[in-house]
Amino acid sequence: MHQFLINFILLLLINNSFSNEDFKLSSKSYEGLFAWKKKAILNKNIMNTENDTGRYSNFFEKIGLLTTQNLNNVFDHYSDEMYLNRFGKKMHKNIHSIGITSWAKFVPAADSKYTGIFEGTPYALIRLSLAIDPKDGVFTPGIAVKFLIDGKPSVNFVAMNSVEGQKSKNFFEKSFSTKIPAATSSTLKLLESRFKKFSSIANQVGLSELSEQTYDLSKIYDGTEKNYPAVIQLRPSERYTNHFKNLKNDDQSTWYQSIIDYSNIDDEIYDVYDSNDENSAKLIGTFILTSKMTTSKYGDETLFFRHEKVTKESITSKCPFH
């Protein structure tokens, strides 16, 4: 409690020391804000470009991703906004270029023993997207989630079902996981090998950072105290599964419109489980929307979800439930 009071007083001082203009210019001042204030800033940026989108990658950008792009920033760039390329310009999202965003809360299951963000938070930002343009003939759904924390950088995770995609155009047909099967096609094998140069385990993201503190810093856990699952699986809620099961969407250029039209505040959209094993997985919480889904050019071009590197040690030694 003593440490929490100290943190809270420091946060008050930081939050009262800067104007709104300062927050846009200094990442340090932005990171020092309360989670609710960060949400207000991000939401303003998202809504200022509502009903607009980014663009999918062109041929040369795809080649760059497969050959020369430095992917260290995917793992090491601690910011809610995209990093700069070698020419000092904002990096284009070469995969998952177009998506839709919504604010959500994570409500933990009553018997969940996992710590930090897994204990619940009202400050989650969800982005649903396709890895590549569906006009290329493959439908590749995925999700990115950002959790805002008082006075500290956000923690994030991403999840898919497979980089190979699916035949169905139903976004909610399959579950997502933070650990996916290895690539099988030649192009995706090349992309996987590129990621392995920057993270030894390329088909999985880490979850350790999510367990280190609650969103308001009222609880902080060290290496021996934090509990987190090695993998989480996100299963679409029964309502979303049933609704989109028979829904036809012939215009794949606007695959997201039916989701925007259907989504509402207080929707339970994904249940979260602590394993990919359908038989042994335990429910650890649920994502509930606190806003409607929306397109946003800011979300497509500027919003960034850092990937936590995963090591063999982090999924064996530090995870007591693995």
Summary of the structure (lengths in Angstrom):
residues: 322
radius of gyration: 19.1
end to end distance: 30.4
largest distance: 58.1
contacts: 996
relative contact order: 0.19
helix: 30%
strand: 22%
